[in-house]
């Protein structure tokens, strides 16, 4: 599920930041997380639109 993927990647990003890992790795994880979050909102918006009365 997309929610689980977001949580796992967020934890991975936070751990990378805490460890002081290379900026390029942190940036890449951040971009991947942003993409998952965007996909989550796209998916949820479609569901909401499907239930909206016309």
Backbone torsions as a table, in degrees:
resi	resn	phi	psi	omega
1	UNK	NA	146.2	-175.9
2	UNK	-61.6	-37.1	178.3
3	UNK	-58.0	-44.4	-179.9
4	UNK	-64.9	-41.5	178.5
5	UNK	-62.0	-40.8	178.9
6	UNK	-62.6	-46.1	-179.4
7	UNK	-62.4	-43.9	-179.7
8	UNK	-64.5	-43.3	-179.0
9	UNK	-69.8	-35.9	176.8
10	UNK	-62.9	-42.3	177.6
11	UNK	-63.4	-42.2	178.5
12	UNK	-62.1	-41.9	178.0
13	UNK	-63.5	-46.6	-179.8
14	UNK	-60.7	-41.3	178.8
15	UNK	-65.5	-38.3	178.1
16	UNK	-63.0	-40.7	178.7
17	UNK	-65.6	-45.4	-179.8
18	UNK	-61.1	-37.5	-179.4
19	UNK	-77.1	-11.8	-178.7
20	UNK	71.9	34.5	-179.4
21	UNK	-66.7	168.6	-176.6
22	UNK	-53.9	140.1	-178.0
23	UNK	-57.4	-38.6	-177.3
24	UNK	-64.6	-35.3	177.1
25	UNK	-68.9	-44.3	178.9
26	UNK	-61.5	-43.0	179.8
27	UNK	-62.7	-44.2	-179.7
28	UNK	-62.2	-43.5	177.5
29	UNK	-62.7	-39.0	179.3
30	UNK	-64.1	-42.3	178.5
31	UNK	-64.2	-43.8	178.3
32	UNK	-61.3	-42.0	178.9
33	UNK	-64.1	-43.2	177.4
34	UNK	-58.1	-41.7	180.0
35	UNK	-64.6	-42.1	178.1
36	UNK	-64.6	-41.3	179.5
37	UNK	-65.0	-42.0	177.7
38	UNK	-61.1	-43.1	178.6
39	UNK	-63.5	-38.1	177.6
40	UNK	-60.1	-46.7	-180.0
41	UNK	-68.1	-36.7	176.9
42	UNK	-61.9	-47.5	-179.7
43	UNK	-62.2	-44.0	-177.8
44	UNK	-70.9	-33.5	178.6
45	UNK	-66.1	-39.3	178.2
46	UNK	-62.7	-40.3	179.4
47	UNK	-63.8	-42.9	-179.6
48	UNK	-65.8	-40.9	-180.0
49	UNK	-64.4	-33.8	-179.9
50	UNK	-66.1	-27.0	-177.8
51	UNK	-95.3	-6.1	-178.0
52	UNK	-76.0	129.5	177.3
53	UNK	-70.9	147.0	-179.7
54	UNK	-97.4	NA	NA
